[in-house]
């Protein structure tokens, strides 16, 4: 079976990134034996800091199986960062464009060539107040079911203590420990050969996210919430709270001053917003 060679650009990235990472972090890395020695596979990793692509990339580089991350297409344009991303073979993600499917095709092709593709299934930094994994998006599950490749769940913790989600300044002292725990492949065999409906992809994604969360529970020594944080549901609830607050502030007196046409128009708008939130 094939595997990707590390190559010049990845070695250059390691020469640049590893020295500061070694200074910044102590390491508690476990589960490297679960990273396949050959063949294509997916690593599915929780995302809790802007630094963790580097700190996690360090872990996987040391296994000898370098990952191809999915990254926003804008990062690939010009600049030294863009040159490094292109040189190391990372995969650009074009959101809400006609090229949106290119990342899916590139991920499938990479796995079929025997490479590793690293997914952050949450799609963004976690917004859970306590740093637990959120509900996941279905991209990793879709690629996994298309290729039937191994999916290695990975939990990490520590980069978020150096640079918390959405923070602008790092907390350098005391020196932080970067914990990584990779687990055995997630069993998705019960989904093979079935039509990839939204419900099936959602269920497969939940299986992947549950495996990542169990590993993070082991790292942190505590239990995660029974229901993962769902940013989409939170946005819906926030809109409901805003509408309720606006209605209270407006009051019955203001509504009474509206003519019948304005009231009807407002009702239609609220109905339309409700349909869009489903």
C-alpha positions in Angstrom: 0.0 0.0 0.0 1.2 3.6 -0.7 2.0 6.4 1.6 2.9 10.0 1.0 6.5 11.1 1.3 7.2 14.0 3.6 8.9 16.1 0.9 10.9 19.4 0.9 8.1 21.8 1.8 6.9 19.8 4.9 10.5 19.4 6.1 11.0 23.2 5.7 7.8 23.8 7.6 9.0 21.5 10.4 12.4 23.3 10.5 10.5 26.6 11.0 7.7 25.5 13.4 9.2 22.8 15.6 11.7 24.9 17.6 9.2 27.4 19.0 6.7 24.6 19.6 9.2 22.6 21.6 9.9 25.8 23.7 6.3 26.6 24.2 4.9 23.2 25.0 5.6 20.2 27.1 4.2 17.1 25.4 1.9 14.3 26.5 1.3 12.5 23.3 -0.3 9.1 23.3 -1.9 6.8 20.7 0.6 7.1 17.9 0.3 3.3 17.4 -3.2 4.0 16.0 -1.9 6.1 13.1 -1.8 3.7 10.1 1.7 2.9 8.7 0.4 2.8 5.2 -2.6 3.6 3.1 -5.0 6.5 3.0 -6.9 7.5 6.2 -8.7 10.4 8.0 -7.8 11.9 11.3 -10.8 13.7 12.9 -9.6 16.2 15.5 -11.2 18.6 17.9 -10.4 22.3 17.3 -10.0 24.7 20.3 -7.2 27.1 19.4 -5.8 29.0 16.4 -2.5 27.4 17.3 -3.6 23.8 17.3 -3.1 23.1 13.5 0.6 23.7 14.3 0.8 21.9 17.6 -1.3 18.9 16.3 0.6 19.0 13.0 3.8 18.5 15.1 2.3 15.4 16.7 1.3 13.8 13.4 4.6 14.9 11.7 6.4 12.9 14.3 4.4 9.7 13.4 5.8 9.9 9.8 2.4 10.3 8.3 2.0 14.0 7.5 -1.5 15.4 7.2 -3.3 17.4 4.6 -5.4 19.9 6.4 -8.5 21.6 4.9 -8.1 25.3 5.1 -9.9 28.5 4.0 -9.1 29.2 0.4 -8.2 32.8 1.2 -5.1 31.7 3.1 -3.6 30.3 -0.1 -3.5 33.6 -1.9 0.0 35.0 -2.1 2.2 35.6 1.0 4.6 33.2 2.6 1.8 31.4 4.4 0.0 30.7 1.1 3.3 29.4 -0.4 3.8 27.0 2.5 0.2 25.8 2.3 0.5 25.1 -1.4 3.9 23.5 -1.1 2.8 21.2 1.7 -0.3 20.1 -0.2 -3.0 21.5 2.0 -6.5 21.5 0.6 -8.3 24.8 0.0 -12.0 25.1 1.0 -14.1 27.4 -1.2 -17.2 28.2 0.8 -20.5 29.1 -0.9 -19.0 29.1 -4.4 -19.1 26.9 -7.5 -15.8 25.4 -6.3 -17.2 24.3 -3.0 -17.1 20.6 -4.0 -13.4 20.8 -5.0 -12.3 20.2 -1.4 -14.4 17.0 -1.2 -12.9 15.7 -4.5 -9.4 16.6 -3.4 -9.8 14.8 0.0 -11.1 11.7 -1.7 -8.3 11.7 -4.3 -5.7 12.2 -1.6 -6.9 9.3 0.4 -7.1 7.1 -2.7 -3.4 8.0 -3.3 -2.6 6.7 0.2 -2.4 10.1 2.0 -3.8 11.3 5.3 -6.5 14.0 5.3 -7.0 15.8 8.6 -10.5 17.1 9.3 -11.8 19.4 12.0 -15.3 18.1 11.9 -16.7 21.1 13.9 -15.7 23.3 11.0 -14.5 26.1 13.3 -13.1 26.7 16.8 -15.4 25.3 19.4 -17.8 27.8 20.9 -18.7 25.5 23.8 -18.1 27.6 27.0 -15.9 24.9 28.5 -14.0 23.9 25.4 -15.8 20.6 24.6 -16.3 19.5 21.0 -19.5 20.9 19.4 -21.8 19.1 17.0 -19.9 18.2 13.8 -20.4 18.9 10.1 -20.7 16.0 7.8 -17.7 16.4 5.5 -15.4 13.9 7.3 -18.2 11.3 7.4 -19.0 11.8 3.7 -15.4 11.3 2.6 -15.0 8.3 5.0 -18.1 6.5 3.6 -17.1 7.3 0.0 -13.6 5.8 0.4 -14.2 3.3 3.3 -10.9 4.5 4.7 -10.0 4.3 8.5 -11.1 7.3 10.5 -8.8 7.9 13.5 -10.4 10.0 16.2 -8.0 12.4 18.0 -8.5 14.6 21.0 -6.1 17.4 21.9 -5.9 19.9 24.8 -3.3 22.5 25.8 -2.9 24.8 22.8 -6.2 26.4 24.0 -4.5 27.2 27.3 -1.7 29.0 25.6 -4.0 30.8 23.1 -7.7 30.4 24.1 -10.4 30.4 21.4 -10.8 33.9 19.8 -8.1 35.4 22.1 -5.6 37.9 20.7 -2.8 37.5 23.2 -1.1 34.2 24.3 -0.7 33.2 28.0 2.9 32.1 27.9 3.6 31.3 31.5 3.7 28.9 33.1 4.7 26.6 30.2 1.7 24.6 28.9 1.4 20.9 28.2 0.0 19.8 24.8 -2.0 16.7 25.3 -2.9 14.5 22.3 -4.7 11.2 22.5 -5.3 9.2 19.3 -7.8 6.3 19.4 -8.5 3.2 17.4 -10.4 3.6 14.1 -14.1 4.5 14.4 -16.3 1.7 13.2 -18.5 3.1 10.4 -19.1 -0.3 8.7 -22.8 -0.3 9.5 -23.2 2.7 7.2 -21.4 1.2 4.2 -23.3 0.5 1.1 -26.3 2.7 2.1 -27.5 5.9 0.4 -25.7 8.9 1.9 -28.8 10.7 3.0 -28.6 13.7 5.4 -29.8 11.6 8.3 -27.3 8.9 7.7 -24.4 11.4 7.3 -25.6 13.1 10.5 -25.6 9.8 12.4 -22.1 8.8 11.1 -20.8 12.2 12.1 -22.3 11.8 15.6 -20.4 8.5 16.0 -17.2 10.2 15.0 -17.7 13.2 17.4 -18.6 10.9 20.2 -15.3 9.0 19.8 -13.4 12.3 19.9 -15.3 13.5 23.0 -14.6 10.2 24.9 -10.9 10.7 24.2 -11.0 14.3 25.4 -12.8 13.1 28.6 -9.9 10.8 29.2 -7.4 13.6 28.8 -9.3 16.0 31.0 -10.4 13.5 33.6 -14.0 14.7 33.5 -17.3 14.1 31.7 -18.5 16.1 28.8 -22.1 17.4 28.7 -24.6 14.8 27.5 -25.7 17.1 24.7 -23.0 18.7 22.6 -23.1 22.4 22.0 -25.0 23.1 18.8 -24.1 26.6 17.3 -26.9 26.4 14.8 -29.5 25.8 17.6 -27.9 28.6 19.7 -28.3 31.0 16.8 -32.0 30.0 16.5 -32.5 30.5 20.2 -30.7 33.9 20.1 -33.0 35.1 17.3 -36.0 34.0 19.3 -34.8 35.9 22.4 -34.1 39.0 20.3 -37.6 38.9 18.8 -39.1 38.4 22.2 -37.1 41.3 23.7 -38.0 43.5 20.8 -41.7 42.7 21.1 -41.6 43.5 24.8 -39.9 46.9 24.3 -42.3 47.8 21.5 -45.3 47.3 23.7 -49.0 47.1 23.0 -49.3 50.9 22.6 -46.9 51.0 19.7 -48.6 48.1 18.0 -51.9 49.8 18.3 -50.6 52.8 16.4 -49.7 50.6 13.4 -52.1 50.5 10.5 -53.4 47.1 9.4 -51.1 47.0 6.4 -48.0 47.4 8.6 -49.1 44.8 11.0 -49.7 42.3 8.2 -46.3 43.1 6.7 -44.5 42.5 10.0 -46.3 39.2 10.5 -45.2 38.0 7.0 -41.6 39.0 7.8 -41.6 37.0 11.0 -43.1 34.0 9.3 -40.4 34.2 6.6 -37.7 34.3 9.2 -39.1 31.3 11.0 -39.0 29.3 7.7 -35.4 30.3 7.1 -34.3 29.2 10.6 -35.6 25.6 10.2 
